[in-house]
Amino acid sequence: MHIPERHPSGRHAEAVRSIARMLLAERLEELATNAQARLDRQERAYADMPVEPAVKLAGMRRTLELALTRLSGDAVPPDVARATSDVGRQRAEQGFPLPALVHSFQLDFRVLWEAFVEEGRKRGLAGDPGFLDGLLLVWEATDTNSVEVVDAYHRAERDLTSHRLQVRSRAFERLVLEGERDTAVVADASAKLGIPVDAPLVVLVAEGVPTSDRSLADCHQALRRANLPYHFGYLGDELLGVINRGRRSSGAVHDHLAPLGAWRCGTVDVDGLAGTPRGVRLARAAIRSDAVPGLRPIRRHWIGAIMSGDEELTGVMARDVLAPLMAARDHESLIETLRHYLALGSVTEVADRTYRHRNTVRNRLQAVEHATGLSLAVPADAALLAMATEWLRTTTGQGYLRQRGALD
């Protein structure tokens, strides 16, 4: 609302101050009662407030008293000066709608304006343009009240949001650390996170995602748009999360987690919040199954995840299986063909995927079998080769490949 800059003369400003003192001394209760009644009629949020009428009236009285005291030019007592900050904080704590709160201060202005005009008429000032200019002071006083109460509302809202986040974060951390052995911790986390105890979840672990990274903000936005209840929190440098997928498939949830694919991430499906600690452990294993960034559901990376559970034993096995193969001059192309075959199970499909002749694919697979002494037709041998090639995807396996490359 734009008010033109017009400055009342000293005489007219004094008239406004005189009326303000009179209203403060003689009509404050009447004005507050009138304003509250009108507000209850016009604003459903106030009519439905779950507080005693006397409490609502007291709040209205305090804000009108503050506006009139400012208009009087007298010093504002400390308890009156706190009226706007108290009301703004209380309404934020009550979850009261801000538009309704602003409406109440617009009504303050109308009630006071009418009272000043009425008293000015009694004093013969109603037709004086200078007096009307002086009434701009009424707008300034109520506008100052409105600005202060909105600021107090926003401050309280930020404090409440921060407090709720801290409470949720503590409940989630306890769930991850203690949820398997304490049902009370699970129940508390359910209440604080707004996720049912028995909800079907996707548990996420991601390495080193900065809190300010755009991909994290995009992920939050995608989950909110999809109306998927979730909570993310940090434990050290790990981003941990639980997403209540409800009746949706894991794949549908993963589509919304795609922005995090620039980081090493693991996911696991669990039934219920009590499975969160186990889900975190398994998701970490899925992360360790591959050295490159990407979103890895454990169900697609079981071999690598299982092997990550005992890295020493896995490394010894993989080196033993692969050592003769790595001695071949064309070991890179042999490993590439082997990986494709283990994934696809068909020479024809491998040939199509790699743009190689089928005979070339067969010859390379035979070279693998000859070098390692293992047969792809024997399930146990094929399992060893699958585990060994999966190990090459891990951080340790990548280091082994680089070391072999340097030796070559």
VOPAGU-2260 file (C-alpha; in pm, 1 decimal, decimal comma):
REM VOPAGU-2260
SITE   aa  ch    i         X         Y         Z
SITE  MET   A    0       0,0       0,0       0,0
SITE  HIS   A    1     151,7     333,2    -106,5
SITE  ILE   A    2      89,5     635,9     109,6
SITE  PRO   A    3     200,9     972,5     -37,0
SITE  GLU   A    4     451,8    1164,8     167,7
SITE  ARG   A    5     253,6    1444,7     331,3
SITE  HIS   A    6     362,1    1598,7     657,5
SITE  PRO   A    7     106,7    1732,0     906,8
SITE  SER   A    8     171,0    2070,7    1061,3
SITE  GLY   A    9     264,0    2097,5    1424,4
SITE  ARG   A   10     -91,6    2202,2    1516,7
SITE  HIS   A   11    -252,4    1909,0    1338,7
SITE  ALA   A   12       4,7    1660,5    1467,2
SITE  GLU   A   13     -71,7    1782,8    1818,6
SITE  ALA   A   14    -443,9    1727,4    1752,7
SITE  VAL   A   15    -368,0    1368,2    1656,8
SITE  ARG   A   16    -158,3    1321,6    1971,2
SITE  SER   A   17    -436,7    1469,3    2185,0
SITE  ILE   A   18    -698,1    1234,8    2037,0
SITE  ALA   A   19    -462,4     937,9    2080,0
SITE  ARG   A   20    -419,5    1017,1    2452,6
SITE  MET   A   21    -795,4    1045,0    2495,3
SITE  LEU   A   22    -866,2     717,7    2316,2
SITE  LEU   A   23    -595,0     547,8    2519,4
SITE  ALA   A   24    -734,7     672,4    2847,8
SITE  GLU   A   25   -1109,9     646,3    2780,0
SITE  ARG   A   26   -1191,3     414,5    2490,1
SITE  LEU   A   27    -918,2     148,2    2465,9
SITE  GLU   A   28   -1139,6    -132,5    2599,4
SITE  GLU   A   29   -1427,6     -33,0    2367,9
SITE  LEU   A   30   -1201,3     -16,4    2062,2
SITE  ALA   A   31   -1038,8    -352,8    2140,5
SITE  THR   A   32   -1377,0    -522,3    2193,5
SITE  ASN   A   33   -1514,2    -374,3    1870,1
SITE  ALA   A   34   -1203,2    -470,4    1671,1
SITE  GLN   A   35   -1198,9    -827,8    1804,8
SITE  ALA   A   36   -1567,9    -878,8    1731,7
SITE  ARG   A   37   -1524,8    -753,7    1375,5
SITE  LEU   A   38   -1217,4    -969,0    1328,2
SITE  ASP   A   39   -1397,1   -1282,5    1449,1
SITE  ARG   A   40   -1677,5   -1212,8    1201,2
SITE  GLN   A   41   -1448,1   -1143,0     906,7
SITE  GLU   A   42   -1162,9   -1388,1     964,6
SITE  ARG   A   43   -1253,5   -1753,0    1022,0
SITE  ALA   A   44    -904,9   -1835,2    1151,7
SITE  TYR   A   45    -957,4   -1601,4    1448,5
SITE  ALA   A   46   -1310,6   -1722,9    1515,5
SITE  ASP   A   47   -1181,8   -2082,3    1530,5
SITE  MET   A   48    -874,2   -2009,9    1745,0
SITE  PRO   A   49    -858,3   -2267,0    2029,2
SITE  VAL   A   50    -801,1   -1999,2    2296,2
SITE  GLU   A   51   -1026,1   -1824,1    2543,9
SITE  PRO   A   52   -1201,0   -1509,1    2414,2
SITE  ALA   A   53   -1042,2   -1309,9    2696,3
SITE  VAL   A   54    -695,3   -1412,6    2576,3
SITE  LYS   A   55    -771,0   -1303,0    2219,5
SITE  LEU   A   56    -910,8    -972,7    2346,5
SITE  ALA   A   57    -600,1    -913,2    2558,3
SITE  GLY   A   58    -378,5    -950,6    2251,2
SITE  MET   A   59    -593,0    -707,1    2052,1
SITE  ARG   A   60    -588,0    -459,8    2341,4
SITE  ARG   A   61    -207,7    -468,8    2363,1
SITE  THR   A   62    -147,9    -399,4    1993,0
SITE  LEU   A   63    -400,0    -113,6    1988,3
SITE  GLU   A   64    -241,5      25,9    2302,7
SITE  LEU   A   65      98,4      16,4    2133,1
SITE  ALA   A   66     -30,4     199,6    1824,1
SITE  LEU   A   67    -208,1     466,3    2032,9
SITE  THR   A   68      93,0     514,7    2260,7
SITE  ARG   A   69     311,3     570,7    1955,6
SITE  LEU   A   70      57,7     819,8    1821,3
SITE  SER   A   71      44,6    1001,7    2154,4
SITE  GLY   A   72     416,5    1077,4    2136,3
SITE  ASP   A   73     463,8     948,2    2490,6
SITE  ALA   A   74     727,6     693,0    2593,4
SITE  VAL   A   75     619,2     334,7    2523,9
SITE  PRO   A   76     632,2     114,7    2838,7
SITE  PRO   A   77     849,2    -198,4    2792,5
SITE  ASP   A   78     558,3    -440,8    2838,2
SITE  VAL   A   79     356,8    -255,2    2573,3
SITE  ALA   A   80     655,8    -236,5    2336,3
SITE  ARG   A   81     672,7    -618,1    2341,9
SITE  ALA   A   82     314,9    -655,3    2215,7
SITE  THR   A   83     399,7    -712,3    1848,2
SITE  SER   A   84     690,6    -948,5    1915,0
SITE  ASP   A   85     480,4   -1150,0    2160,6
SITE  VAL   A   86     184,6   -1177,3    1923,6
SITE  GLY   A   87     402,5   -1266,7    1624,0
SITE  ARG   A   88     585,2   -1538,5    1817,8
SITE  GLN   A   89     266,3   -1681,2    1969,5
SITE  ARG   A   90      87,0   -1701,4    1634,9
SITE  ALA   A   91     385,5   -1875,2    1473,4
SITE  GLU   A   92     398,0   -2127,6    1758,5
SITE  GLN   A   93      24,2   -2189,6    1713,8
SITE  GLY   A   94      74,2   -2250,8    1341,1
SITE  PHE   A   95    -160,7   -1958,9    1275,1
SITE  PRO   A   96    -187,6   -1847,9     908,2
SITE  LEU   A   97      16,9   -1534,3     842,7
SITE  PRO   A   98    -240,0   -1374,0     602,4
SITE  ALA   A   99    -500,6   -1383,7     881,1
SITE  LEU   A  100    -253,0   -1220,9    1119,2
SITE  VAL   A  101    -178,3    -941,3     871,0
SITE  HIS   A  102    -553,6    -895,2     822,4
SITE  SER   A  103    -591,7    -828,6    1194,3
SITE  PHE   A  104    -352,8    -533,0    1172,0
SITE  GLN   A  105    -532,9    -396,6     867,7
SITE  LEU   A  106    -846,0    -403,3    1081,2
SITE  ASP   A  107    -657,8    -221,1    1360,5
SITE  PHE   A  108    -596,6      59,8    1113,9
SITE  ARG   A  109    -963,1      81,0    1011,3
SITE  VAL   A  110   -1086,4      81,1    1371,2
SITE  LEU   A  111    -841,5     351,0    1477,4
SITE  TRP   A  112    -900,7     559,2    1164,1
SITE  GLU   A  113   -1275,4     557,4    1228,3
SITE  ALA   A  114   -1223,5     652,8    1593,5
SITE  PHE   A  115    -993,0     943,1    1501,3
SITE  VAL   A  116   -1231,4    1070,3    1234,3
SITE  GLU   A  117   -1523,7    1048,6    1478,3
SITE  GLU   A  118   -1337,9    1241,8    1746,4
SITE  GLY   A  119   -1207,9    1493,2    1491,4
SITE  ARG   A  120   -1566,3    1557,6    1384,0
SITE  LYS   A  121   -1664,6    1628,4    1745,1
SITE  ARG   A  122   -1378,5    1880,1    1765,5
SITE  GLY   A  123   -1471,7    2045,3    1439,2
SITE  LEU   A  124   -1164,2    1918,5    1254,3
SITE  ALA   A  125   -1323,9    1673,6    1009,7
SITE  GLY   A  126   -1326,8    1920,3     720,4
SITE  ASP   A  127    -973,3    2046,0     782,2
SITE  PRO   A  128    -735,9    1907,9     513,0
SITE  GLY   A  129    -445,7    1951,6     751,9
SITE  PHE   A  130    -614,4    1724,5    1006,4
SITE  LEU   A  131    -670,5    1461,5     739,9
SITE  ASP   A  132    -301,1    1481,1     657,7
SITE  GLY   A  133    -233,6    1428,5    1025,2
SITE  LEU   A  134    -431,0    1105,1    1016,3
SITE  LEU   A  135    -153,9     958,4     802,1
SITE  LEU   A  136      23,9     916,2    1133,7
SITE  VAL   A  137    -240,9     656,1    1222,4
SITE  TRP   A  138    -144,1     454,3     916,5
SITE  GLU   A  139     226,5     485,0    1003,3
SITE  ALA   A  140     171,9     361,2    1358,4
SITE  THR   A  141     -38,0      58,4    1258,5
SITE  ASP   A  142     194,0     -18,7     967,2
SITE  THR   A  143     491,8     -20,5    1207,5
SITE  ASN   A  144     299,5    -265,0    1427,4
SITE  SER   A  145     227,2    -485,7    1124,9
SITE  VAL   A  146     590,0    -490,4    1010,7
SITE  GLU   A  147     711,2    -578,9    1360,3
SITE  VAL   A  148     461,9    -860,6    1409,0
SITE  VAL   A  149     544,4   -1014,0    1068,7
SITE  ASP   A  150     917,6    -997,7    1147,5
SITE  ALA   A  151     856,4   -1162,9    1486,0
SITE  TYR   A  152     641,9   -1430,2    1317,4
SITE  HIS   A  153     915,5   -1512,6    1064,6
SITE  ARG   A  154    1186,9   -1521,9    1334,2
SITE  ALA   A  155     981,2   -1759,3    1546,4
SITE  GLU   A  156     900,9   -1970,7    1240,9
SITE  ARG   A  157    1272,9   -2003,4    1159,4
SITE  ASP   A  158    1350,0   -2094,4    1520,6
SITE  LEU   A  159    1073,3   -2354,7    1523,8
SITE  THR   A  160    1188,9   -2501,3    1194,4
SITE  SER   A  161    1546,5   -2520,9    1319,8
SITE  HIS   A  162    1432,9   -2685,6    1642,1
SITE  ARG   A  163    1216,2   -2938,0    1456,2
SITE  LEU   A  164    1507,5   -3023,4    1226,6
SITE  GLN   A  165    1735,1   -3078,1    1525,6
SITE  VAL   A  166    1477,4   -3301,6    1692,5
SITE  ARG   A  167    1428,7   -3501,7    1371,0
SITE  SER   A  168    1804,0   -3530,6    1316,5
SITE  ARG   A  169    1864,2   -3661,9    1668,2
SITE  ALA   A  170    1581,1   -3914,6    1633,1
SITE  PHE   A  171    1716,2   -4033,1    1295,6
SITE  GLU   A  172    2072,9   -4067,3    1424,8
SITE  ARG   A  173    1951,0   -4274,2    1718,8
SITE  LEU   A  174    1747,9   -4489,5    1477,9
SITE  VAL   A  175    2059,3   -4564,1    1270,1
SITE  LEU   A  176    2276,4   -4639,0    1574,4
SITE  GLU   A  177    2029,1   -4804,8    1813,7
SITE  GLY   A  178    1715,9   -4897,0    1617,8
SITE  GLU   A  179    1790,9   -5270,1    1594,0
SITE  ARG   A  180    1803,2   -5320,7    1968,2
SITE  ASP   A  181    1555,0   -5066,3    2105,7
SITE  THR   A  182    1191,2   -5059,2    1993,1
SITE  ALA   A  183    1136,8   -4733,1    2183,0
SITE  VAL   A  184    1394,8   -4563,2    1960,5
SITE  VAL   A  185    1209,3   -4689,9    1651,6
SITE  ALA   A  186     875,7   -4564,0    1785,1
SITE  ASP   A  187    1026,6   -4224,9    1866,1
SITE  ALA   A  188    1180,1   -4198,0    1519,2
SITE  SER   A  189     845,2   -4287,2    1363,2
SITE  ALA   A  190     673,9   -4005,4    1552,7
SITE  LYS   A  191     946,0   -3748,0    1483,0
SITE  LEU   A  192     999,9   -3835,1    1115,5
SITE  GLY   A  193     633,9   -3888,8    1030,6
SITE  ILE   A  194     704,1   -4234,1     884,4
SITE  PRO   A  195     504,5   -4539,7    1002,3
SITE  VAL   A  196     701,5   -4803,6    1190,5
SITE  ASP   A  197     610,1   -5073,2     937,3
SITE  ALA   A  198     647,9   -4861,5     620,5
SITE  PRO   A  199     830,7   -5016,8     321,8
SITE  LEU   A  200    1148,2   -4810,5     285,8
SITE  VAL   A  201    1435,6   -4742,4      53,2
SITE  VAL   A  202    1748,1   -4680,5     261,3
SITE  LEU   A  203    2011,9   -4461,4      98,1
SITE  VAL   A  204    2379,2   -4407,6     178,0
SITE  ALA   A  205    2585,0   -4161,8     -28,8
SITE  GLU   A  206    2950,1   -4072,1      14,4
SITE  GLY   A  207    3070,1   -3714,6      54,3
SITE  VAL   A  208    2771,4   -3520,5     -82,7
SITE  PRO   A  209    2818,8   -3156,1      29,5
SITE  THR   A  210    2519,6   -3008,9     209,8
SITE  SER   A  211    2513,7   -2718,5     -36,3
SITE  ASP   A  212    2546,3   -2929,9    -352,8
SITE  ARG   A  213    2283,7   -2864,5    -617,7
SITE  SER   A  214    2224,6   -3235,7    -674,1
SITE  LEU   A  215    2105,6   -3271,9    -314,1
SITE  ALA   A  216    1865,8   -2978,8    -353,2
SITE  ASP   A  217    1733,9   -3134,1    -676,5
SITE  CYS   A  218    1679,9   -3464,6    -499,5
SITE  HIS   A  219    1484,4   -3295,7    -218,0
SITE  GLN   A  220    1269,4   -3120,2    -474,9
SITE  ALA   A  221    1202,7   -3439,3    -671,4
SITE  LEU   A  222    1095,4   -3633,3    -361,2
SITE  ARG   A  223     866,2   -3352,5    -246,1
SITE  ARG   A  224     705,1   -3324,1    -589,0
SITE  ALA   A  225     642,9   -3699,4    -582,7
SITE  ASN   A  226     486,5   -3672,1    -233,0
SITE  LEU   A  227     729,1   -3930,5     -96,7
SITE  PRO   A  228     779,8   -3892,9     280,4
SITE  TYR   A  229    1152,2   -3906,8     356,7
SITE  HIS   A  230    1430,7   -3791,7     583,7
SITE  PHE   A  231    1796,0   -3725,8     503,9
SITE  GLY   A  232    2068,7   -3676,8     760,6
SITE  TYR   A  233    2445,4   -3683,3     788,2
SITE  LEU   A  234    2658,5   -3921,8     989,0
SITE  GLY   A  235    3016,3   -3807,4     946,9
SITE  ASP   A  236    3065,1   -3739,3     576,3
SITE  GLU   A  237    2794,3   -3985,3     474,1
SITE  LEU   A  238    2449,7   -3876,7     362,8
SITE  LEU   A  239    2194,3   -4124,7     498,1
SITE  GLY   A  240    1828,7   -4133,8     405,9
SITE  VAL   A  241    1504,8   -4325,9     440,9
SITE  ILE   A  242    1226,5   -4289,0     184,1
SITE  ASN   A  243     879,2   -4426,7     248,1
SITE  ARG   A  244     794,5   -4573,7     -90,2
SITE  GLY   A  245     443,4   -4682,4      11,4
SITE  ARG   A  246     293,0   -4879,7    -277,8
SITE  ARG   A  247     548,3   -4757,8    -530,4
SITE  SER   A  248     822,3   -4973,1    -672,2
SITE  SER   A  249    1185,7   -4926,7    -575,6
SITE  GLY   A  250    1257,2   -4832,8    -935,8
SITE  ALA   A  251    1010,5   -4543,4    -918,4
SITE  VAL   A  252    1183,4   -4415,2    -605,2
SITE  HIS   A  253    1525,9   -4447,3    -766,8
SITE  ASP   A  254    1412,2   -4223,6   -1050,3
SITE  HIS   A  255    1372,8   -3943,7    -793,5
SITE  LEU   A  256    1715,5   -4017,2    -642,4
SITE  ALA   A  257    1885,3   -3982,2    -981,3
SITE  PRO   A  258    2038,1   -3637,6    -904,6
SITE  LEU   A  259    2266,8   -3810,5    -651,7
SITE  GLY   A  260    2412,6   -4033,0    -923,8
SITE  ALA   A  261    2715,3   -3803,5    -944,9
SITE  TRP   A  262    2826,1   -3956,7    -611,9
SITE  ARG   A  263    2886,1   -4310,8    -493,0
SITE  CYS   A  264    2549,3   -4419,3    -354,3
SITE  GLY   A  265    2403,5   -4746,6    -234,6
SITE  THR   A  266    2038,1   -4831,3    -173,8
SITE  VAL   A  267    1854,1   -5117,7      -7,3
SITE  ASP   A  268    1486,1   -5202,3      36,9
SITE  VAL   A  269    1382,8   -5275,4     396,6
SITE  ASP   A  270    1049,2   -5344,9     562,3
SITE  GLY   A  271     997,9   -5103,0     847,2
SITE  LEU   A  272    1206,6   -4846,3    1033,7
SITE  ALA   A  273    1366,2   -5112,6    1254,1
SITE  GLY   A  274    1548,9   -5236,5     942,2
SITE  THR   A  275    1721,6   -4901,6     887,8
SITE  PRO   A  276    2054,3   -4990,9    1060,1
SITE  ARG   A  277    2081,3   -5312,4     856,8
SITE  GLY   A  278    1986,5   -5119,3     544,1
SITE  VAL   A  279    2265,7   -4869,2     607,8
SITE  ARG   A  280    2521,8   -5149,2     640,9
SITE  LEU   A  281    2406,8   -5315,9     320,7
SITE  ALA   A  282    2392,9   -4986,4     130,0
SITE  ARG   A  283    2753,0   -4921,1     234,5
SITE  ALA   A  284    2845,2   -5262,4      95,6
SITE  ALA   A  285    2673,8   -5172,0    -232,7
SITE  ILE   A  286    2885,0   -4855,0    -247,4
SITE  ARG   A  287    3205,5   -5053,8    -200,4
SITE  SER   A  288    3112,7   -5284,9    -488,5
SITE  ASP   A  289    3230,8   -5026,3    -743,1
SITE  ALA   A  290    3488,7   -4747,3    -741,4
SITE  VAL   A  291    3304,8   -4519,3    -984,1
SITE  PRO   A  292    3017,2   -4279,3    -899,9
SITE  GLY   A  293    2665,2   -4402,5    -946,5
SITE  LEU   A  294    2341,9   -4502,0    -775,8
SITE  ARG   A  295    2369,3   -4872,3    -692,2
SITE  PRO   A  296    2070,6   -5071,6    -565,5
SITE  ILE   A  297    2218,5   -5369,7    -383,7
SITE  ARG   A  298    1990,2   -5615,3    -562,2
SITE  ARG   A  299    2185,1   -5541,8    -881,9
SITE  HIS   A  300    2525,2   -5557,3    -713,0
SITE  TRP   A  301    2499,5   -5852,4    -477,6
SITE  ILE   A  302    2828,2   -6013,3    -580,2
SITE  GLY   A  303    3037,1   -5701,2    -530,5
SITE  ALA   A  304    2853,9   -5610,3    -210,0
SITE  ILE   A  305    2904,1   -5956,4     -60,0
SITE  MET   A  306    3270,2   -5958,5    -156,7
SITE  SER   A  307    3322,8   -5622,2      12,0
SITE  GLY   A  308    3245,1   -5787,8     345,3
SITE  ASP   A  309    3590,7   -5949,8     355,2
SITE  GLU   A  310    3819,9   -5744,4     137,0
SITE  GLU   A  311    4135,5   -5935,4     228,3
SITE  LEU   A  312    3994,8   -6277,3     134,8
SITE  THR   A  313    3828,0   -6134,3    -176,0
SITE  GLY   A  314    4151,0   -5971,7    -292,8
SITE  VAL   A  315    4352,6   -6290,3    -248,5
SITE  MET   A  316    4092,2   -6492,5    -442,2
SITE  ALA   A  317    4062,2   -6237,8    -726,1
SITE  ARG   A  318    4437,2   -6199,6    -772,3
SITE  ASP   A  319    4479,7   -6577,7    -773,3
SITE  VAL   A  320    4207,0   -6621,1   -1039,7
SITE  LEU   A  321    4315,3   -6327,9   -1253,3
SITE  ALA   A  322    4696,3   -6351,1   -1232,6
SITE  PRO   A  323    4739,4   -6581,4   -1535,2
SITE  LEU   A  324    4487,8   -6380,1   -1734,9
SITE  MET   A  325    4664,2   -6052,1   -1652,1
SITE  ALA   A  326    4986,4   -6196,7   -1792,6
SITE  ALA   A  327    4831,8   -6206,5   -2142,2
SITE  ARG   A  328    4924,5   -5916,6   -2372,4
SITE  ASP   A  329    4559,9   -5849,7   -2460,7
SITE  HIS   A  330    4424,9   -5896,6   -2105,1
SITE  GLU   A  331    4217,5   -5574,0   -2122,4
SITE  SER   A  332    4012,4   -5692,0   -2420,5
SITE  LEU   A  333    3980,5   -6040,5   -2268,1
SITE  ILE   A  334    3843,6   -5897,6   -1942,9
SITE  GLU   A  335    3606,7   -5669,2   -2131,0
SITE  THR   A  336    3464,1   -5961,6   -2329,5
SITE  LEU   A  337    3443,1   -6177,1   -2016,8
SITE  ARG   A  338    3248,8   -5908,7   -1831,0
SITE  HIS   A  339    3000,0   -5873,1   -2113,2
SITE  TYR   A  340    2952,8   -6248,3   -2138,4
SITE  LEU   A  341    2896,8   -6287,3   -1765,0
SITE  ALA   A  342    2637,9   -6009,6   -1780,4
SITE  LEU   A  343    2458,9   -6124,3   -2096,2
SITE  GLY   A  344    2522,0   -6501,0   -2112,9
SITE  SER   A  345    2517,4   -6513,1   -2493,2
SITE  VAL   A  346    2801,1   -6496,3   -2746,7
SITE  THR   A  347    2566,4   -6342,4   -3002,5
SITE  GLU   A  348    2452,3   -6068,1   -2763,1
SITE  VAL   A  349    2811,9   -5993,1   -2665,5
SITE  ALA   A  350    2907,9   -5966,8   -3032,4
SITE  ASP   A  351    2620,8   -5727,2   -3096,1
SITE  ARG   A  352    2700,0   -5519,1   -2787,7
SITE  THR   A  353    3073,2   -5489,1   -2857,8
SITE  TYR   A  354    3054,8   -5474,8   -3239,0
SITE  ARG   A  355    3276,9   -5782,7   -3265,2
SITE  HIS   A  356    3238,9   -6095,9   -3478,0
SITE  ARG   A  357    3099,3   -6394,7   -3290,6
SITE  ASN   A  358    3416,2   -6592,2   -3363,0
SITE  THR   A  359    3622,9   -6314,2   -3204,7
SITE  VAL   A  360    3408,4   -6333,6   -2892,7
SITE  ARG   A  361    3439,0   -6713,0   -2879,4
SITE  ASN   A  362    3816,0   -6699,0   -2925,8
SITE  ARG   A  363    3853,2   -6447,3   -2643,4
SITE  LEU   A  364    3639,3   -6654,2   -2407,8
SITE  GLN   A  365    3841,8   -6964,3   -2491,7
SITE  ALA   A  366    4160,3   -6765,0   -2420,1
SITE  VAL   A  367    4017,9   -6674,6   -2077,4
SITE  GLU   A  368    3940,7   -7038,8   -2002,3
SITE  HIS   A  369    4284,0   -7153,2   -2123,7
SITE  ALA   A  370    4468,6   -6889,6   -1917,1
SITE  THR   A  371    4275,0   -6938,9   -1594,0
SITE  GLY   A  372    4207,3   -7312,0   -1620,3
SITE  LEU   A  373    3839,6   -7240,2   -1546,2
SITE  SER   A  374    3542,2   -7332,2   -1764,1
SITE  LEU   A  375    3252,5   -7093,1   -1817,2
SITE  ALA   A  376    3031,7   -7399,2   -1863,6
SITE  VAL   A  377    3096,6   -7504,6   -1503,6
SITE  PRO   A  378    2882,4   -7294,0   -1264,4
SITE  ALA   A  379    3141,0   -7294,2    -983,0
SITE  ASP   A  380    3416,3   -7180,5   -1223,8
SITE  ALA   A  381    3191,2   -6914,0   -1377,1
SITE  ALA   A  382    3110,5   -6788,8   -1024,2
SITE  LEU   A  383    3482,4   -6744,9    -948,4
SITE  LEU   A  384    3534,7   -6550,6   -1269,3
SITE  ALA   A  385    3227,5   -6335,7   -1197,8
SITE  MET   A  386    3350,9   -6252,8    -848,1
SITE  ALA   A  387    3703,0   -6179,8    -967,1
SITE  THR   A  388    3585,5   -5941,7   -1241,1
SITE  GLU   A  389    3348,1   -5771,0    -996,6
SITE  TRP   A  390    3644,0   -5718,2    -763,0
SITE  LEU   A  391    3817,4   -5525,8   -1042,3
SITE  ARG   A  392    3542,0   -5264,1   -1013,3
SITE  THR   A  393    3626,1   -5186,5    -652,3
SITE  THR   A  394    3872,2   -4920,2    -539,7
SITE  THR   A  395    4128,9   -5190,1    -454,2
SITE  GLY   A  396    4068,6   -5367,5    -785,2
SITE  GLN   A  397    4110,8   -5043,3    -977,7
SITE  GLY   A  398    4441,4   -4991,1    -799,9
SITE  TYR   A  399    4548,4   -5341,9    -901,6
SITE  LEU   A  400    4466,5   -5266,5   -1266,4
SITE  ARG   A  401    4664,2   -4941,2   -1257,6
SITE  GLN   A  402    4960,2   -5121,9   -1102,3
SITE  ARG   A  403    4949,4   -5390,3   -1369,6
SITE  GLY   A  404    4925,8   -5124,5   -1636,6
SITE  ALA   A  405    5236,9   -4954,2   -1502,4
SITE  LEU   A  406    5424,2   -5284,0   -1508,1
SITE  ASP   A  407    5316,7   -5345,0   -1866,8
